[in-house]
Amino acid sequence: MKSLYLTSRFFLVLAAVVTGLVVAFFLPVLLVPLQVVLALLVVLTLLDGLLLYTPGRNGAGHVFGRRVLGDKLANGSDNDLAIYLENHYRFPVSTRTIDEIPVQFQRRDVLFRAELKAGETTIIRYQLRPTKRGEYQFGAVNVFVTSPIGLVRRRFRYGPDQVVPVYPSFLQMRQYELLAISNRLTEVGVKRIQRVGHSLEFEQIRPYVAGDDPRTINWKASARRSNADTDTLVVNHFQDERAQQVYCLIDKGRVMRMPFAGLSLLDYAINATLIVSNIALIKHDKAGLVTFSNQLSAVVPADRRSGHLLKLLEVLYRQRTKYLETDFELLYTNIKAKIRQRSLLILFTNFETLSGLQRQLPYLRRLAKDHLLLVVFFENTELDLFLNSPAETTEEVYNQTIAEKFAQEKRQIVRELQRYGIHALLTAPDQLTINTINKYLEFKSRGMI
């Protein structure tokens, strides 16, 4: 009986009959027709229940449903899910499907309606965007079925509770990976950077073709050829230097707790780290990882062996923080002890004030002395929206003046870092990945790593 529900159509007809019986107290001529309607309602309700609950032959007499999703979800991305429905009744049915999605989404609108003919199959597709890493628990798929009569609804429940982990955005990683392999990164905003000079790593000698830089001609090798025409000229072919170390340093302190579009700055940094590390591996560099706050959390030495990206993914997934004050002195001492080779260090952190930077500047300068340091921090996009809106009252003018002060201080932080030879990247959270990849490719094209 727990699967039996009476529909709104049943209660509407019943309410109309009850109202008619009240009127029939004053007009007795209506009593008999209304009694016939009431009896007909009871008969149709029983018939409707028999249609929905009587099993048919060969397993017919129900609607089958199941949820289709991957073994993990990608944080900050739209993940595709599907509900598969089959009508095994011998008549068309109307369905209302409610998927019990995890409580983290705080959604009450995951209700889908579908009309299925006898023996028909349909697939309901929808998307979910998680904004926190961790385990998400899905409940059952509830399918409510009504026959063409529409007075009774039967509920079917399919699938036990399902726990699915939410990892850093591997969907974005795959997108960038495919574009990088096919040299189409410009489609997502990555700039095509003109190479400055030649890299230092020699690959091979090949025949000269029209358009090659004459400075790359290997005259000694060309002289060994028997003929002296241009067909015998050969050039030195260079490639990007490989096996350079690229470390992503992720600040897990309280400055990274600020949310934008539902995602914290920490999770933006984690997603960008996964994608940049994958691009570095595609470019034949070594990718490493350091996470820290008031203490050192995780250190993954730079490597490019098979399975290294999966190791980075697992370490990033397990990162948890209490958002305490960050200890940059601890970061410097550990980097100095653990990373001996000159490397590209991409530091994801956030500075809201110039004084906040100046407290940490001595340690950043020491890091930049031994390594190529890129400090990545974030624009306050909420302030930008506030600054671009017109001010109509004195209070709004005052608030915009304060907001402009904070925005100006961000630009001062960039200039202060550049004054000491430290590369800085001030970016909006949603442009973090693209801008970081641009900086990495710029460094490679200029032969800085």
RAKA-V672211 format. One record per residue. N is the residue number from 0. PHI is phi in whole degrees, 0 to 359 (* if undefined). Layout:
# RAKA-V672211
N_PHI ; N_PHI
This chain:
# RAKA-V672211
0_* ; 1_292 ; 2_267 ; 3_261 ; 4_224 ; 5_267 ; 6_275 ; 7_294 ; 8_298 ; 9_299 ; 10_289 ; 11_294 ; 12_296 ; 13_298 ; 14_296 ; 15_295 ; 16_294 ; 17_298 ; 18_298 ; 19_296 ; 20_293 ; 21_295 ; 22_294 ; 23_295 ; 24_296 ; 25_264 ; 26_238 ; 27_302 ; 28_295 ; 29_274 ; 30_295 ; 31_295 ; 32_302 ; 33_290 ; 34_294 ; 35_294 ; 36_297 ; 37_295 ; 38_296 ; 39_296 ; 40_297 ; 41_296 ; 42_296 ; 43_294 ; 44_294 ; 45_296 ; 46_296 ; 47_297 ; 48_295 ; 49_296 ; 50_298 ; 51_278 ; 52_251 ; 53_280 ; 54_291 ; 55_263 ; 56_280 ; 57_55 ; 58_78 ; 59_287 ; 60_109 ; 61_197 ; 62_245 ; 63_261 ; 64_214 ; 65_203 ; 66_267 ; 67_240 ; 68_206 ; 69_286 ; 70_281 ; 71_205 ; 72_249 ; 73_258 ; 74_289 ; 75_78 ; 76_241 ; 77_279 ; 78_264 ; 79_277 ; 80_233 ; 81_214 ; 82_240 ; 83_260 ; 84_237 ; 85_229 ; 86_265 ; 87_261 ; 88_284 ; 89_266 ; 90_215 ; 91_291 ; 92_227 ; 93_253 ; 94_238 ; 95_234 ; 96_251 ; 97_242 ; 98_264 ; 99_277 ; 100_277 ; 101_301 ; 102_293 ; 103_299 ; 104_282 ; 105_52 ; 106_241 ; 107_238 ; 108_244 ; 109_274 ; 110_235 ; 111_232 ; 112_252 ; 113_208 ; 114_250 ; 115_239 ; 116_283 ; 117_300 ; 118_76 ; 119_277 ; 120_236 ; 121_218 ; 122_234 ; 123_262 ; 124_247 ; 125_205 ; 126_231 ; 127_230 ; 128_239 ; 129_286 ; 130_234 ; 131_219 ; 132_283 ; 133_135 ; 134_263 ; 135_244 ; 136_253 ; 137_268 ; 138_267 ; 139_275 ; 140_263 ; 141_260 ; 142_245 ; 143_259 ; 144_243 ; 145_233 ; 146_275 ; 147_301 ; 148_292 ; 149_79 ; 150_260 ; 151_234 ; 152_238 ; 153_249 ; 154_258 ; 155_244 ; 156_242 ; 157_231 ; 158_86 ; 159_287 ; 160_302 ; 161_232 ; 162_261 ; 163_235 ; 164_282 ; 165_253 ; 166_261 ; 167_307 ; 168_293 ; 169_289 ; 170_293 ; 171_296 ; 172_300 ; 173_294 ; 174_299 ; 175_294 ; 176_297 ; 177_296 ; 178_291 ; 179_291 ; 180_295 ; 181_266 ; 182_56 ; 183_237 ; 184_295 ; 185_296 ; 186_292 ; 187_252 ; 188_103 ; 189_285 ; 190_284 ; 191_273 ; 192_262 ; 193_287 ; 194_289 ; 195_260 ; 196_69 ; 197_243 ; 198_284 ; 199_267 ; 200_261 ; 201_280 ; 202_251 ; 203_194 ; 204_255 ; 205_222 ; 206_298 ; 207_287 ; 208_232 ; 209_302 ; 210_104 ; 211_292 ; 212_293 ; 213_302 ; 214_292 ; 215_270 ; 216_294 ; 217_268 ; 218_290 ; 219_295 ; 220_292 ; 221_293 ; 222_292 ; 223_286 ; 224_290 ; 225_290 ; 226_262 ; 227_247 ; 228_283 ; 229_292 ; 230_295 ; 231_267 ; 232_291 ; 233_233 ; 234_236 ; 235_279 ; 236_255 ; 237_251 ; 238_226 ; 239_302 ; 240_297 ; 241_248 ; 242_62 ; 243_278 ; 244_270 ; 245_236 ; 246_250 ; 247_260 ; 248_254 ; 249_252 ; 250_281 ; 251_255 ; 252_285 ; 253_291 ; 254_293 ; 255_262 ; 256_274 ; 257_301 ; 258_266 ; 259_223 ; 260_55 ; 261_84 ; 262_248 ; 263_286 ; 264_300 ; 265_299 ; 266_289 ; 267_300 ; 268_294 ; 269_294 ; 270_298 ; 271_295 ; 272_299 ; 273_299 ; 274_288 ; 275_296 ; 276_298 ; 277_294 ; 278_298 ; 279_298 ; 280_294 ; 281_296 ; 282_278 ; 283_68 ; 284_266 ; 285_259 ; 286_250 ; 287_226 ; 288_212 ; 289_223 ; 290_242 ; 291_202 ; 292_211 ; 293_280 ; 294_212 ; 295_285 ; 296_263 ; 297_214 ; 298_227 ; 299_245 ; 300_301 ; 301_296 ; 302_201 ; 303_219 ; 304_287 ; 305_300 ; 306_90 ; 307_291 ; 308_296 ; 309_297 ; 310_296 ; 311_298 ; 312_299 ; 313_294 ; 314_294 ; 315_296 ; 316_297 ; 317_275 ; 318_290 ; 319_231 ; 320_212 ; 321_259 ; 322_56 ; 323_269 ; 324_292 ; 325_280 ; 326_252 ; 327_285 ; 328_295 ; 329_298 ; 330_299 ; 331_298 ; 332_297 ; 333_286 ; 334_297 ; 335_297 ; 336_278 ; 337_258 ; 338_243 ; 339_271 ; 340_276 ; 341_301 ; 342_221 ; 343_274 ; 344_252 ; 345_257 ; 346_264 ; 347_266 ; 348_211 ; 349_208 ; 350_238 ; 351_265 ; 352_228 ; 353_294 ; 354_294 ; 355_297 ; 356_292 ; 357_298 ; 358_293 ; 359_259 ; 360_300 ; 361_302 ; 362_285 ; 363_294 ; 364_296 ; 365_293 ; 366_296 ; 367_292 ; 368_290 ; 369_260 ; 370_222 ; 371_272 ; 372_254 ; 373_241 ; 374_264 ; 375_251 ; 376_222 ; 377_242 ; 378_286 ; 379_271 ; 380_293 ; 381_294 ; 382_296 ; 383_299 ; 384_297 ; 385_292 ; 386_292 ; 387_277 ; 388_273 ; 389_291 ; 390_265 ; 391_247 ; 392_237 ; 393_297 ; 394_296 ; 395_293 ; 396_297 ; 397_298 ; 398_296 ; 399_293 ; 400_296 ; 401_296 ; 402_297 ; 403_296 ; 404_298 ; 405_294 ; 406_295 ; 407_295 ; 408_293 ; 409_299 ; 410_292 ; 411_295 ; 412_298 ; 413_300 ; 414_295 ; 415_294 ; 416_295 ; 417_295 ; 418_297 ; 419_258 ; 420_76 ; 421_259 ; 422_287 ; 423_231 ; 424_225 ; 425_260 ; 426_219 ; 427_289 ; 428_304 ; 429_285 ; 430_254 ; 431_300 ; 432_297 ; 433_298 ; 434_292 ; 435_291 ; 436_299 ; 437_301 ; 438_295 ; 439_299 ; 440_292 ; 441_296 ; 442_299 ; 443_293 ; 444_294 ; 445_269 ; 446_67 ; 447_276 ; 448_234
